Amino acid sequence: MTKTLAGAFPVLPTLFRDDGSIDEADFLAVIDFALESDVDGVVYPGVASEVDTLTPEERRSQVALLAKRINGRIPIIIGASDPDPQASARHIAQAAEIGAAAAMVMAPLHLGNDIAAQTQYFAAVSAGAGVPIMLQNQPKPIGAGLTPEEVAAVAAAVPAIRYIKEETAPCGQHLTRIKAAANGSVDAIFGGAGGRYVTDELARGAAGTMPAAELSDIHASLVHAWQAGDIATARKLYNISLPLLNFQAVFRMHMTKEVLRRRGVIKHVFVRGKGPRFDDGDFAELTLLLADADLPYTNHKPL
């Protein structure tokens, strides 16, 4: 029997050289950092991977590179979202090819809260899928922002959906409502939203969290402490991480990559995606936040 997924599953970034081309060396370094951090699995590509900027060829090549580097050591969840169900099905097929533990598919924005249409979409993308499906519920304007009861209804109607990643606020309350409405029809529910509500989510029965990757070591230690019943340590780690995560909520990939660079993991911080960029004051604040967290660098060594 396949083990139910649980734990810390960071969403890996896509790394680019200064000219905007894919940087495979930096990508491999981030994978190694996640492995060294004792994470329970990884997710790629997702919103935090700048997936909307990748060509189909880049996306497929990166997934293959990830699978080769992981080499079965930890589970991989492949991001397979696409408004086109045929395109999503192709991503799911690649997930099966590389032996992924699951494929994550976002409830599409353009279908909104039409549960019949969402159910039809997920039935289409999962037809013949060789891996379990994780329904990702992102808030508008990125995803459909389904209500907890709507999420549970879609999952119940599509047997291939075994997992849910809930990211709409208030995340903890929504997780509780999904669990109640699903009534055991899915294997597990994960939190997202950058890990900013992880202790509340774990207290409500979340199987784990899927934050960005720059604090993989903290998130893995936090979840493992919680699983061991050491709530005090988990909450201490949460309090260490939260100021950085609040900064990350604004600057997204720019924050993730700059922290990974300062921690000695990667060399390049180019971001293809849109969004606010650091100014001198932001760089200064990030330096102080990292000093407060006492993790400015890591002894990263490629595996």
Buried (B, 14 or more C-beta within 10 A) or exposed (E): EEEEBBBBBBBBBBBBBEEEEBBBEBBBBBBBBBBBBBBBBBBBBBBBBBBEBBEEEBBBBBBEBBBEBBEEEBBBBBBBBBEEBEBBBBBBBBBBBBEBBBBBBBBBBEBBEEBEBBBBBBBEBBEEBEBBBBBBBBBEEBBBBBBBBBBBBBBBBBEBBBBBBBBBEEBBEBBBBBBEBBEEBBBBBBBBBBBBBBBBBBBBEBBBBBBBBBBBBBBBBBBBBBBEEBEEBBBBBBEBBBBBBEBBEEBBBBBBBBBBBBBBBBBBBBBEBEEEEBEEEBEEBBEEBBEEBEBEEBEBEEE
